[in-house]
Amino acid sequence: MPQSQFHENKVFVIGHKNPDTDSICSAISYAWLKNEPAMRDPADSSCPQYIPMRAGHVNQETAFVLDYFQVPAPDYITDVEPQVKDIAIKEVEGIAETVSLREAYISMRTQESVTLPVIGEDKQLKGVITINDIAESDMDVYDNQVVGNARTPVRNILKTLDGQLLSGNPHAQITKGHVVIAAAKGDLMSDFIRRDDIVITANRERAQRCAIEKGASLLLITGSQPTQPEIIDKAKEKEVIVIQTPHDTYTAARLLNQSMPVQRYMCAENLVTFRLEDTAESVQESMAKHRFRDFPILDRNGNYVGMISRRNLLGLRRKQLILVDHNELSQAVDGAAKADILEIIDHHRLDAPETSAPVYFRCQPLGCTATIIREICRENAVEIPPVIAGLLCSAILSDTLLFRSPTCTRLDEITARELGQIAGIPDLEQYAKDMFNAGSDLMGKSAEDIFFQDFKKFNAGEASFGAGQITTMNEGDFPALIEKLRPFMEKEVSELHLDALYFLLTGILSESSVLISCGKNAVKTAEEAFGIDADENGILMLPGVVSRKKQFIPPMIARLQQQ
């Protein structure tokens, strides 16, 4: 059975929401490493393709790094919940509206499907026809006008009855008339044959002449006896379509109904269709409400792609992920809980998700995820190219604030300087300042863009809070930033359903932070956590605090747990 092109062996390497430079650069670098031949089993032909992705927008600092090393940003993905495109879609070939019922039935048997999509030349879905619809058409035995009412193409009749066209236009349609079998005596024929009727007769010359004289729309001659030339000439003169079929009269009458176009019996209204981007969960819910066997799938342009059934959901392939620079589901891309997490590479506190199978989990107390990736390269004897070295070096400089952060270890600094040499960065300190300056232009941004540039949620007992942070060289902008951010935070704390919101304005040169607090008891909790009183505006000055991970979150969580 053919499978959909969307069922591919890919693994997404992705950082946290609101990604920083480490998150983006580590995703790119680790995807590169996993694709290296040295990291693959040469005997395994099913090795996946590792693709870097991002769960948020690229900030200005990261954009500077990517532009400096001429590396495109990873593709943006908002949700990794299983979708229709992750299901093995059956590629059932569609048919046109004018295709005969018999041809549709043969196609169903060939494709082992009980439902066929009816599509136009532009691949737009027109309707669906099922095996039950075809069976229903066979039950219309008392409607002897159905062939005309269905606007049956002459070419359908020719193909279905293995016919030979003796007179008439093969591109015409039969649009009206009763189906009449001319089996009566000749003198009775003229009483029940009317104009535009469809007359079926064997080698009965008198009946054939009568049908032509009465102005039948179609004369269907059964059997293999040759038709008289004068009959054919008369039919052409009267513009009567004449078809000869080798089948007997009974078979011809049965097959005539099967030549009707599927348009007559297909379902064209209230169709239940799904899009490739629909979630598997929503599809399952919809299927439970409708008792259809198969459902058409459309792409984002509304073009037909294939069919799925309930059975296809059993073969659902969940997206596969490698998480870098985080291990908490609250910080992960939406839908990560419903994906297969294969690996986690991180340097933060542990709050790892439950997994259905063992995973490779590497979490080290270092200043940056990029340092861990460099160690993995070293352990596997993989030589790092200059571009990847530049990305990893930039991530370490960013996360450690040029080795000023308390999270920075001796290994981080040694690694960054080594990578800087490989990347050909002439002056590491000047490069870091240029990078920080690129990310320090905040005044032209909206409060929302600034706040969510690097934002994470945390839990402490029954309390939940969010903490954002920006690092900047322009500390003179702090008063204006406080005025811009505070109203936004007061509104956002309720919309995010959190108990409190905090935001750190961190000065790189002063190696200190200014803390904005919003929410019930938010200022008091911060005061008690750091033993520092806020000013009359509720602002806390936190000298020496530059690391959210190591210097801000631990005392906040400890205080909330005490409360």
Residue pairs with C-beta under 8 A, 6 or more apart in sequence:
1 90
1 112
2 90
2 91
3 88
3 89
3 90
3 91
4 85
4 87
4 88
4 89
4 90
4 91
4 305
4 306
6 85
6 86
6 89
6 276
7 85
7 86
7 87
7 88
7 89
7 317
8 49
9 46
9 48
9 49
10 48
10 49
10 50
10 51
10 320
11 34
11 48
11 49
11 50
11 51
11 320
11 321
11 322
11 342
12 51
12 52
12 53
12 77
12 80
12 319
12 320
12 321
12 322
13 27
13 30
13 31
13 34
13 50
13 51
13 52
13 53
13 321
13 322
13 324
14 27
14 52
14 53
14 54
14 55
14 74
14 77
14 80
14 321
14 322
14 323
14 324
14 332
14 333
15 22
15 23
15 24
15 26
15 27
15 54
15 55
15 323
15 324
15 325
15 326
16 23
16 55
16 56
16 325
16 326
16 331
16 332
16 456
17 55
17 56
17 331
17 332
17 333
17 455
17 456
18 55
18 56
18 57
18 452
18 453
18 454
18 455
18 456
19 27
19 54
19 55
19 56
19 58
19 59
19 62
19 325
20 59
20 61
20 62
20 325
20 398
20 399
20 454
21 59
21 61
21 62
21 65
21 394
21 395
21 398
21 399
21 435
22 325
22 368
22 369
22 370
22 395
22 396
22 398
22 399
23 54
23 324
23 325
23 326
23 369
24 54
24 58
24 62
24 65
24 66
24 73
24 74
25 62
25 65
25 370
25 391
25 392
25 394
25 395
26 324
26 325
26 345
26 369
26 370
26 373
26 392
26 395
27 52
27 53
27 54
27 74
27 324
27 325
28 52
28 71
28 74
28 388
28 391
29 370
29 373
29 388
29 391
29 392
29 395
30 50
30 52
30 322
30 324
30 345
30 373
31 50
31 51
31 52
31 322
32 52
32 388
33 39
33 373
33 376
33 377
33 382
33 388
34 50
34 322
35 49
35 50
36 382
38 380
38 381
38 382
39 380
39 382
40 47
41 47
48 320
50 322
51 74
51 75
52 74
53 74
53 75
53 76
53 77
53 333
54 73
54 74
54 75
54 76
54 77
55 76
55 77
55 78
55 332
55 333
55 334
56 76
56 452
57 76
58 66
58 73
59 439
59 453
59 454
60 438
60 439
60 441
61 398
61 435
61 436
61 438
61 439
62 73
62 439
63 73
63 438
64 434
64 435
64 438
64 439
65 390
65 391
65 394
65 398
65 435
66 72
66 73
68 390
68 394
69 387
69 390
69 391
69 394
69 423
70 387
71 387
71 391
77 333
78 333
78 334
79 279
79 333
79 334
79 335
80 319
80 321
80 333
80 334
80 335
80 336
80 338
80 339
81 279
81 280
81 281
81 319
81 334
81 335
81 338
81 339
82 279
82 280
82 281
82 316
82 317
82 318
82 319
82 335
82 338
82 339
83 276
83 277
83 278
83 279
83 280
84 274
84 275
84 276
84 277
84 278
84 279
84 280
84 283
84 297
84 308
85 276
85 277
86 280
86 316
86 317
86 318
86 319
87 280
87 308
87 312
87 313
87 315
87 316
87 317
88 312
88 315
88 317
89 297
89 305
89 306
89 307
89 308
89 312
90 113
90 294
90 306
90 307
90 308
90 309
90 312
91 306
92 111
92 113
92 115
92 116
92 117
92 294
92 306
92 307
93 107
93 111
94 116
94 117
94 118
94 119
94 123
94 125
94 304
95 103
95 104
95 107
95 116
95 117
95 118
95 119
95 129
95 262
96 118
96 119
96 120
96 121
97 118
97 120
97 126
97 127
97 261
97 262
97 263
97 266
98 153
98 156
98 261
98 262
98 263
99 107
99 118
99 156
99 261
99 262
100 156
100 159
100 160
100 258
100 259
100 260
100 261
100 262
101 134
101 137
101 257
101 258
101 259
101 260
101 261
101 262
101 265
102 160
102 255
102 258
102 259
103 156
103 159
103 160
104 116
104 129
104 134
104 262
105 131
105 134
105 258
107 116
108 114
108 115
108 116
108 131
113 294
113 307
114 130
114 131
114 132
114 293
114 294
115 128
115 129
115 130
115 131
115 292
115 293
115 294
115 307
116 128
116 129
116 130
116 262
117 125
117 127
117 128
117 296
117 304
117 307
118 125
118 126
118 127
118 128
118 129
118 262
118 263
118 266
118 268
119 125
119 126
119 304
120 126
122 303
123 303
123 304
124 302
124 303
124 304
125 271
125 273
125 296
125 298
125 302
125 304
126 263
126 266
126 268
127 263
127 266
127 267
127 268
127 271
128 266
128 267
128 271
128 294
128 296
129 262
129 265
129 266
129 267
130 267
130 293
133 262
133 265
133 266
133 267
134 265
136 265
137 257
137 258
137 260
137 264
137 265
138 257
138 258
140 146
140 257
143 149
144 178
144 179
144 180
145 176
145 177
145 178
145 179
146 257
146 260
146 264
147 174
147 177
147 179
147 198
147 256
147 257
147 259
147 260
148 174
148 175
148 176
148 177
148 178
148 196
148 198
148 217
149 176
149 264
150 260
150 261
150 263
150 264
151 173
151 174
151 175
151 261
151 263
151 264
152 173
152 174
152 259
152 260
152 261
153 171
153 172
153 173
153 174
153 261
154 165
154 168
154 169
154 170
154 171
154 172
154 173
154 174
154 218
154 241
154 243
155 170
155 171
156 259
156 260
156 261
157 163
157 174
157 218
157 220
157 243
157 256
157 259
158 164
158 165
158 170
158 243
159 259
160 255
160 256
160 258
160 259
161 220
161 243
161 245
161 247
161 252
161 255
161 256
161 259
162 245
162 246
162 247
163 220
163 243
163 244
163 245
164 243
164 244
164 245
165 241
165 242
165 243
166 221
166 227
166 232
166 235
166 242
166 243
166 244
167 232
167 235
167 236
167 240
167 241
167 242
168 218
168 235
168 236
168 239
168 240
168 241
168 242
168 243
169 241
172 241
174 198
174 217
174 218
174 241
175 217
176 196
176 217
177 194
177 195
177 196
177 197
177 198
177 216
177 217
177 218
178 194
178 197
178 198
179 197
179 198
179 200
179 253
179 256
180 192
180 193
180 197
180 198
180 199
180 200
181 199
181 200
181 201
181 249
181 253
182 189
182 193
182 199
182 200
182 201
182 204
182 207
182 210
182 211
183 201
183 249
184 192
186 204
186 206
186 207
186 210
189 206
189 207
189 210
189 211
190 210
190 214
193 199
193 210
193 211
193 214
193 216
194 214
195 214
195 215
195 216
196 215
196 216
196 217
197 211
197 214
197 216
197 217
198 216
198 217
198 218
198 220
198 256
199 207
199 211
199 216
199 218
199 219
199 220
200 220
200 222
200 249
200 252
200 253
200 256
201 207
201 208
201 211
201 219
201 220
201 221
201 222
201 249
202 221
202 222
202 223
202 225
202 248
202 249
203 221
203 223
203 225
203 227
205 228
205 231
208 219
208 221
208 227
208 231
209 231
209 234
211 219
211 240
212 219
212 231
212 234
212 235
212 238
212 240
213 238
215 238
215 240
216 240
217 240
217 241
218 240
218 241
218 242
218 243
219 235
219 240
219 241
219 242
219 243
220 243
220 245
220 252
220 256
221 227
221 242
221 243
221 244
221 245
222 244
222 245
222 247
222 248
222 249
222 251
222 252
223 246
223 248
223 249
224 246
227 242
227 244
231 242
232 242
235 241
235 242
245 252
245 255
247 255
271 296
272 286
272 290
272 292
272 295
273 295
273 296
273 297
273 298
274 283
274 286
274 295
274 296
274 297
274 298
274 308
275 297
275 298
275 299
275 300
276 297
276 298
276 299
276 300
276 305
277 300
280 313
280 316
283 295
283 308
283 313
284 313
287 295
287 310
287 313
293 309
294 307
294 308
294 309
295 307
295 308
295 309
296 304
296 306
296 307
297 304
297 305
297 306
297 307
297 308
298 304
298 305
299 305
318 338
318 339
318 340
319 335
319 339
319 340
320 339
320 340
320 342
321 333
321 336
321 339
321 340
321 341
321 342
322 341
322 342
322 343
322 344
322 345
323 332
323 336
323 341
323 343
323 344
323 345
323 346
324 344
324 345
324 346
324 369
324 373
325 345
325 346
325 347
325 348
325 369
326 332
326 346
326 348
327 344
327 346
327 348
327 350
327 351
327 352
327 353
327 361
327 363
328 348
328 351
328 352
328 353
328 456
329 336
329 337
329 353
330 351
330 456
330 457
330 458
330 459
331 456
331 457
332 353
336 353
337 353
340 356
340 357
341 353
341 355
341 359
342 359
342 360
343 359
343 360
343 361
343 362
344 352
344 359
344 360
344 361
344 362
344 363
345 362
345 363
345 369
345 372
345 373
345 376
346 362
346 363
346 369
346 372
347 363
347 364
347 365
347 366
347 367
347 368
347 369
347 371
347 372
347 407
348 363
348 549
349 549
349 553
350 363
351 459
352 361
362 372
362 376
364 371
364 372
364 375
365 409
366 372
366 407
366 409
366 411
366 412
367 396
367 399
367 400
367 405
367 407
367 408
367 409
367 412
368 395
368 396
368 398
368 399
368 400
368 412
369 395
369 399
370 391
370 392
370 393
370 395
370 396
370 399
370 415
371 392
371 396
371 409
371 411
371 412
371 415
371 416
373 392
374 384
374 392
374 415
374 418
374 419
375 415
377 383
377 384
384 392
384 419
384 422
386 422
386 423
386 424
387 423
389 419
389 420
389 422
389 423
390 419
390 420
390 423
390 424
390 425
392 415
392 419
393 416
393 419
393 420
393 423
393 425
393 428
394 435
396 412
396 415
396 416
396 419
397 416
397 428
397 431
397 432
397 435
398 435
399 405
399 407
400 407
400 408
400 412
400 413
400 416
401 408
401 471
401 506
401 508
401 511
401 546
402 429
402 432
402 433
402 436
402 508
403 412
403 413
403 416
404 508
404 511
404 546
405 546
405 547
405 550
406 546
406 547
406 550
406 551
407 547
407 549
407 550
416 428
417 428
420 428
420 431
425 431
433 473
436 471
436 472
436 473
436 508
437 473
439 470
439 471
439 472
440 472
440 473
440 474
441 474
442 450
442 470
442 472
442 474
442 477
442 481
443 477
443 480
443 481
447 484
447 485
447 487
447 488
448 488
450 470
450 481
450 484
450 485
451 468
451 485
451 488
451 489
451 492
451 503
452 468
453 468
453 470
454 468
454 469
454 470
455 466
455 467
455 468
456 466
456 467
456 468
456 548
457 464
457 465
457 466
457 496
457 498
458 464
458 465
458 466
458 467
458 553
458 556
458 557
460 556
460 557
460 560
460 561
461 560
461 561
463 499
463 500
463 560
463 563
464 497
464 498
464 499
465 498
465 499
465 500
465 501
465 502
465 519
465 522
465 556
465 560
466 496
466 498
466 500
466 501
466 502
467 501
467 502
467 503
467 504
467 548
467 552
467 553
467 556
468 501
468 502
468 503
468 504
469 503
469 504
469 506
469 513
469 548
469 552
470 504
470 505
470 506
471 506
471 507
471 508
471 546
472 505
472 506
472 507
472 508
473 507
473 508
473 509
475 505
475 507
475 509
475 510
478 505
478 507
478 514
481 505
482 505
482 514
482 516
482 537
482 539
485 503
485 516
486 516
486 518
489 501
489 503
489 516
489 518
490 518
492 501
492 518
493 500
493 501
493 518
493 519
498 519
499 519
499 520
499 522
500 517
500 518
500 519
500 520
500 521
500 522
500 525
501 517
501 518
501 519
501 522
502 515
502 516
502 517
502 518
502 522
502 526
502 552
502 556
503 515
503 516
504 513
504 514
504 515
504 542
504 545
504 548
504 552
505 513
505 514
505 515
505 516
506 512
506 513
506 545
506 546
507 513
507 514
508 546
511 544
511 546
512 541
512 542
512 543
512 544
512 545
512 546
513 542
513 545
513 546
513 552
514 539
514 540
514 541
514 542
515 526
515 539
515 540
515 541
515 542
516 538
516 539
517 523
517 525
517 526
517 534
517 538
517 540
523 534
523 538
523 540
525 556
525 559
525 560
525 563
526 534
526 540
526 556
527 533
527 534
527 540
528 559
529 555
529 556
529 558
529 559
530 540
530 542
530 545
530 555
532 540
532 541
532 542
533 540
534 540
535 541
542 551
542 552
544 551
545 551
545 552
